[in-house]
Every structure is written in C-alpha cells, then in structure tokens.
C-alpha cells in the first residue's frame, strides 16, 4: 500500500497559467548511484547514504522505485548522514515531493530526518512518526517561498542513535520539485533585468517608462513596472532600473 501526506497551502495568482515546469531536481531517484554526480553525500559510518540492494543489502528494505535510494540511520551506535543539491527554482507555485519510509524505529524519541532549503527547515520526521510513514509514503510540501528564480540548497539530513538493540531507518527516494508558473506575463517581455521596454538594453528610456506609471494600479502596469513586487509603482522601482543601466542580467521572475 502506498499513501500520500500533503502539507500544502497553495495559492495561485494570475488569470492565465502556463504549463507546469518539469522536475528541476537532478537524479531525484538517486539512480546514478554513488559517488553521485548531482548530490553531495556524507555518512558518518558508511561510504555513502545512497544505497542499492547490492551495495547496502536489502535486509531492511528496498528502493521505492528503481535500484537506488537514500538510507539514513541503521544499526550503528550513532549515525549522521546527509545529501544535498543546489537547484534553481523558477518563480511560481513550487511543490516539493518525495517518498519516505520509516521501516524501523528505536523508540528513543530523538532520531530524526529533516529537510531544509537554504538551511530553513521545511519538514522533519521523528522516529516516533514511523506509523505514519511505513510503508512508503509520499510527502508533498509547498516551497513557493523559495520560487524566485534564484539558486537554493535542498538538503536532507538525519541523525540517529541506537537504543539497545533497536535502531531507526529513514528511507528516502523519488525527490522532485515542480513549478506552476505564477503571476502575470510581461508585455513586452524583458530581454534583460530592468529592460521594461524589451529592447535588449537598460537605459533612461526604461526608468522613464517606470516613472510615467507611478501610482498606477493597472494590472498590466504592475506586471511590467513593479520591479520590487511590493504592489505599487514608485521611485523605488525606477531607482532599481537606474541601478541596472548598462547591464543585461537575466530578468528577475514576475511578481507572484
């Protein structure tokens, strides 16, 4: 039996939504094995927390899908392990999904697996949560707060301690992040960050267009000229554009 735990509070903005952006996590099923070209990996006691039935034995379980998965914990007196990856999350409604199986638990009340983005905790499971995550259970998290077109660090980490003859396993597999593009569509499309007239350069013409829209509440004006996404067009926005004169960086995401 497979089940899903959803921890979502999704809000969709904008009248028209583009098709969802496919999975942006590289090798979320860990099928590249170890050493993994996409995940940084560490285990206190083992070569890697990334396992296959052949490399780690399947005595305590197997992957959710494929041949490889992450095994945190195990029978050692104490164990700390982690995997992490840098990812770029486009603007929109971002959803993190992964499958978790806590198929043994020590009963010590302290063993955990935590998920962070840029060091900010977005999910934690304790060994006592085993009844909720056995067998394999999908966890679904809203991570839209990080959907800004920037690079973020997605990290899974665990620390466990044996309790007499009892120990905890946290199994992780099938990690993905998908994004439903949110907000509006700029018209014209920016070719550079701050290029509000879409001509491929940032200059006084662009800041002049922003200044001409000061105070406007028009939805399209806000989409085009509210550079700092505070819900208004004012001198702060034209100042940002002026600071970008002569540059052509990648355009920032639209406001949600």
C-alpha positions, -999 to +999 in steps of 0.1 A: +000+000+000+012+035-009-001+067+006+004+104+003+008+130+031+001+165+017+013+196+036+001+222+011-012+257+012-011+266-024-022+300-038-024+305-075-022+341-088-028+355-122-055+349-147-037+326-171-012+299-160+015+284-182+021+247-183+039+234-152+077+233-153+091+197-151+111+183-123+141+206-116+158+181-092+186+162-109+186+125-103+159+127-076+157+089-077+194+085-070+198+061-099+232+075-108+244+057-076+274+067-057+296+087-060+267+107-073+273+134-099+244+156-088+242+151-050+268+159-024+267+130+001+280+121+035+277+093+061+294+091+094+299+053+093+293+043+057+308+051+023+276+070+014+239+071+025+230+064-012+223+027-014+213-001-036+203-036-026+237-048-038+258-021-021+239-019+012+219-052+012+181-053+012+177-069+046+157-039+059+140-028+028+145-017-008+140+014-030+106+029-036+113+027-073+144+018-093+175+003-077+189+031-056+176+051-026+189+070+004+192+051+037+196+073+068+202+056+102+209+019+105+223-004+132+254+017+142+256+032+177+252+066+162+249+078+126+247+112+109+242+115+072+231+139+045+226+146+008+222+180-007+219+196-042+219+232-055+188+239-075+173+269-093+136+273-086+117+295-111+090+319-100+056+304-094+040+278-072+067+253-063+059+218-049+085+195-033+076+158-033+095+128-020+088+093-007+097+084+028+097+050+046+105+047+083+105+009+085+122+006+118+123+029+148+144+029+180+119+044+204+145+068+217+123+099+208+153+118+193+161+102+159+151+125+130+153+133+094+149+169+084+145+187+050+159+222+046+161+248+018+189+272+024+191+260+060+154+267+067+135+237+079+106+227+057+099+192+070+110+170+099+101+134+107+109+117+140+114+080+147+081+081+165+064+091+132+071+056+119+034+046+119+026+075+095+055+067+071+055+029+068+052+016+041+065+041+016+045+074+019+047+104-003+053+138+014+041+169-005+053+203+005+046+239-007+080+255-012+068+285-032+085+309-008+118+298-025+104+301-060+122+333-070+145+323-099+175+321-076+197+291-066+189+273-034+203+244-015+180+214-010+193+192+019+181+160+035+198+152+068+194+127+096+209+118+130+201+086+148+213+068+179+208+031+187+186+023+217+198-010+230+190-034+202+167-010+185+175+014+157+158+037+132+158+036+094+147+066+073+145+057+036+142+084+010+135+082-027+119+099-057+126+135-048+112+161-072+103+198-073+078+210-099+067+246-105+034+260-118+044+294-132+025+321-114+019+358-117+014+377-150+030+379-184+052+410-191+043+428-223+068+434-238+089+406-224+121+418-207+153+408-225+174+419-195+167+426-159+151+460-158+146+462-196+110+472-193+106+482-230+121+449-242+147+463-265+176+443-250+192+472-231+186+490-198+188+528-201+169+560-192+141+551-215+132+522-192+133+543-160+112+569-178+086+543-185+085+533-149+083+569-137+054+575-161+035+547-144+039+559-108+008+553-088-009+532-114-030+502-102-034+488-136-027+450-136-005+451-167+014+482-154+021+464-121+033+434-140+056+455-162+069+481-137+065+469-101+101+458-100+103+451-063+069+434-062+055+455-033+022+461-051+029+497-062+049+515-088+071+543-072+106+558-072+120+527-056+112+508-088+127+534-111+158+535-088+163+498-092+161+502-130+185+531-129+210+509-109+209+484-138+218+509-166+243+493-190+238+458-177+220+428-192+215+403-165+188+376-167+154+390-160+141+385-125+109+365-121+075+381-124+057+390-091+035+362-077 
